[in-house]
Amino acid sequence: MFDSNEIKRLIEAELPCEFVLVESIDGTHFSSIVVSAAFEGLSRIHQHQQIYAALGARMGNEIHALQLQTYTPGQWAGARGELGL
């Protein structure tokens, strides 16, 4: 099993983040929301690749699955209310 807080720490260590939320119900399948100015101008695929790079070899090993929602700070301003956060 892997800890949600460790995933959060790894992401924040590699990316300048305004907000990171990582949750899991079983310690191998995770869902996350990551808000970073580093995502400005990048496609969703490239945003996700930045997160996968931060997690390195843990992806597919300790972390079996990671559902990602990525936002720029501007996008987050609108989405936050919709998500109730």
PyRosetta script that sets phi, psi and omega in degrees:
from pyrosetta import init, pose_from_sequence

init()
pose = pose_from_sequence("MFDSNEIKRLIEAELPCEFVLVESIDGTHFSSIVVSAAFEGLSRIHQHQQIYAALGARMGNEIHALQLQTYTPGQWAGARGELGL")
pose.set_psi(1, 147.5)
pose.set_omega(1, -179.3)
pose.set_phi(2, -121.1)
pose.set_psi(2, 149.9)
pose.set_omega(2, -174.7)
pose.set_phi(3, -94.2)
pose.set_psi(3, 133.6)
pose.set_omega(3, 177.9)
pose.set_phi(4, -56.9)
pose.set_psi(4, -38.4)
pose.set_omega(4, -179.2)
pose.set_phi(5, -65.0)
pose.set_psi(5, -32.1)
pose.set_omega(5, 178.2)
pose.set_phi(6, -69.4)
pose.set_psi(6, -39.5)
pose.set_omega(6, 176.1)
pose.set_phi(7, -62.2)
pose.set_psi(7, -45.2)
pose.set_omega(7, 177.3)
pose.set_phi(8, -57.3)
pose.set_psi(8, -46.0)
pose.set_omega(8, -179.1)
pose.set_phi(9, -61.9)
pose.set_psi(9, -43.5)
pose.set_omega(9, -179.4)
pose.set_phi(10, -64.0)
pose.set_psi(10, -41.9)
pose.set_omega(10, 178.9)
pose.set_phi(11, -64.5)
pose.set_psi(11, -46.9)
pose.set_omega(11, -178.6)
pose.set_phi(12, -66.5)
pose.set_psi(12, -26.2)
pose.set_omega(12, 178.3)
pose.set_phi(13, -71.8)
pose.set_psi(13, -25.0)
pose.set_omega(13, -176.6)
pose.set_phi(14, -104.1)
pose.set_psi(14, -24.5)
pose.set_omega(14, -176.2)
pose.set_phi(15, -126.4)
pose.set_psi(15, 143.4)
pose.set_omega(15, 172.7)
pose.set_phi(16, -75.0)
pose.set_psi(16, 108.7)
pose.set_omega(16, -173.4)
pose.set_phi(17, -113.3)
pose.set_psi(17, 140.5)
pose.set_omega(17, 172.4)
pose.set_phi(18, -88.8)
pose.set_psi(18, -28.5)
pose.set_omega(18, -177.7)
pose.set_phi(19, -158.1)
pose.set_psi(19, 136.1)
pose.set_omega(19, 174.4)
pose.set_phi(20, -141.0)
pose.set_psi(20, 129.1)
pose.set_omega(20, 175.1)
pose.set_phi(21, -130.9)
pose.set_psi(21, 125.9)
pose.set_omega(21, 177.9)
pose.set_phi(22, -129.1)
pose.set_psi(22, 129.7)
pose.set_omega(22, -179.7)
pose.set_phi(23, -132.2)
pose.set_psi(23, 154.0)
pose.set_omega(23, 176.7)
pose.set_phi(24, -151.7)
pose.set_psi(24, 148.3)
pose.set_omega(24, 173.9)
pose.set_phi(25, -105.6)
pose.set_psi(25, -13.5)
pose.set_omega(25, -176.4)
pose.set_phi(26, -134.8)
pose.set_psi(26, 0.2)
pose.set_omega(26, 178.0)
pose.set_phi(27, 82.4)
pose.set_psi(27, -0.6)
pose.set_omega(27, 175.4)
pose.set_phi(28, -129.5)
pose.set_psi(28, -24.5)
pose.set_omega(28, 177.4)
pose.set_phi(29, -109.8)
pose.set_psi(29, 125.1)
pose.set_omega(29, -173.0)
pose.set_phi(30, -128.0)
pose.set_psi(30, 154.4)
pose.set_omega(30, 169.9)
pose.set_phi(31, -127.7)
pose.set_psi(31, 147.3)
pose.set_omega(31, -176.3)
pose.set_phi(32, -149.0)
pose.set_psi(32, 155.7)
pose.set_omega(32, 170.4)
pose.set_phi(33, -123.8)
pose.set_psi(33, 128.0)
pose.set_omega(33, 179.2)
pose.set_phi(34, -130.0)
pose.set_psi(34, 126.8)
pose.set_omega(34, 178.4)
pose.set_phi(35, -116.7)
pose.set_psi(35, 121.4)
pose.set_omega(35, -178.0)
pose.set_phi(36, -150.0)
pose.set_psi(36, 139.3)
pose.set_omega(36, 174.0)
pose.set_phi(37, -66.7)
pose.set_psi(37, -20.1)
pose.set_omega(37, 178.1)
pose.set_phi(38, -64.7)
pose.set_psi(38, -15.8)
pose.set_omega(38, 180.0)
pose.set_phi(39, -83.9)
pose.set_psi(39, -9.2)
pose.set_omega(39, -178.6)
pose.set_phi(40, -55.6)
pose.set_psi(40, 127.5)
pose.set_omega(40, 176.0)
pose.set_phi(41, 78.7)
pose.set_psi(41, 1.1)
pose.set_omega(41, -179.5)
pose.set_phi(42, -100.6)
pose.set_psi(42, 148.5)
pose.set_omega(42, 173.1)
pose.set_phi(43, -68.8)
pose.set_psi(43, 162.5)
pose.set_omega(43, 178.3)
pose.set_phi(44, -58.6)
pose.set_psi(44, -38.3)
pose.set_omega(44, 178.8)
pose.set_phi(45, -61.3)
pose.set_psi(45, -45.4)
pose.set_omega(45, -179.8)
pose.set_phi(46, -68.7)
pose.set_psi(46, -32.8)
pose.set_omega(46, 174.7)
pose.set_phi(47, -61.8)
pose.set_psi(47, -47.1)
pose.set_omega(47, -179.4)
pose.set_phi(48, -65.7)
pose.set_psi(48, -36.7)
pose.set_omega(48, 178.3)
pose.set_phi(49, -62.1)
pose.set_psi(49, -34.7)
pose.set_omega(49, 177.0)
pose.set_phi(50, -63.6)
pose.set_psi(50, -39.2)
pose.set_omega(50, 179.3)
pose.set_phi(51, -70.3)
pose.set_psi(51, -43.5)
pose.set_omega(51, 177.6)
pose.set_phi(52, -59.3)
pose.set_psi(52, -39.4)
pose.set_omega(52, 178.4)
pose.set_phi(53, -63.6)
pose.set_psi(53, -38.2)
pose.set_omega(53, 178.5)
pose.set_phi(54, -65.1)
pose.set_psi(54, -32.0)
pose.set_omega(54, -178.0)
pose.set_phi(55, -89.3)
pose.set_psi(55, -17.2)
pose.set_omega(55, 174.1)
pose.set_phi(56, 55.0)
pose.set_psi(56, -137.4)
pose.set_omega(56, -174.6)
pose.set_phi(57, -67.5)
pose.set_psi(57, -10.9)
pose.set_omega(57, 177.9)
pose.set_phi(58, -65.4)
pose.set_psi(58, -29.8)
pose.set_omega(58, 177.3)
pose.set_phi(59, -65.6)
pose.set_psi(59, 128.3)
pose.set_omega(59, -178.8)
pose.set_phi(60, 85.6)
pose.set_psi(60, -10.2)
pose.set_omega(60, 177.1)
pose.set_phi(61, -112.3)
pose.set_psi(61, -95.2)
pose.set_omega(61, 178.4)
pose.set_phi(62, -64.4)
pose.set_psi(62, -34.4)
pose.set_omega(62, 178.8)
pose.set_phi(63, -102.0)
pose.set_psi(63, 102.5)
pose.set_omega(63, -176.9)
pose.set_phi(64, -73.3)
pose.set_psi(64, -41.2)
pose.set_omega(64, -179.2)
pose.set_phi(65, -147.5)
pose.set_psi(65, 141.8)
pose.set_omega(65, 178.9)
pose.set_phi(66, -137.7)
pose.set_psi(66, 110.8)
pose.set_omega(66, 176.0)
pose.set_phi(67, -86.9)
pose.set_psi(67, 125.0)
pose.set_omega(67, -174.1)
pose.set_phi(68, -114.0)
pose.set_psi(68, 138.2)
pose.set_omega(68, 165.8)
pose.set_phi(69, -123.2)
pose.set_psi(69, 116.2)
pose.set_omega(69, -178.4)
pose.set_phi(70, -115.3)
pose.set_psi(70, 143.5)
pose.set_omega(70, -177.6)
pose.set_phi(71, -142.6)
pose.set_psi(71, 147.3)
pose.set_omega(71, 165.4)
pose.set_phi(72, -80.9)
pose.set_psi(72, 164.8)
pose.set_omega(72, 177.7)
pose.set_phi(73, -57.1)
pose.set_psi(73, -37.9)
pose.set_omega(73, 178.6)
pose.set_phi(74, -65.8)
pose.set_psi(74, -42.3)
pose.set_omega(74, 177.7)
pose.set_phi(75, -66.3)
pose.set_psi(75, -36.9)
pose.set_omega(75, -178.2)
pose.set_phi(76, -64.8)
pose.set_psi(76, -34.1)
pose.set_omega(76, 179.9)
pose.set_phi(77, -56.8)
pose.set_psi(77, -38.6)
pose.set_omega(77, 178.6)
pose.set_phi(78, -83.6)
pose.set_psi(78, -40.4)
pose.set_omega(78, -175.5)
pose.set_phi(79, -72.3)
pose.set_psi(79, -30.4)
pose.set_omega(79, -175.7)
pose.set_phi(80, -55.7)
pose.set_psi(80, -47.1)
pose.set_omega(80, 179.4)
pose.set_phi(81, -64.0)
pose.set_psi(81, -40.2)
pose.set_omega(81, 179.0)
pose.set_phi(82, -63.3)
pose.set_psi(82, -32.9)
pose.set_omega(82, -179.3)
pose.set_phi(83, -86.7)
pose.set_psi(83, -9.4)
pose.set_omega(83, -179.1)
pose.set_phi(84, 73.3)
pose.set_psi(84, 32.2)
pose.set_omega(84, 179.8)
pose.set_phi(85, -112.7)
pose.dump_pdb("model.pdb")
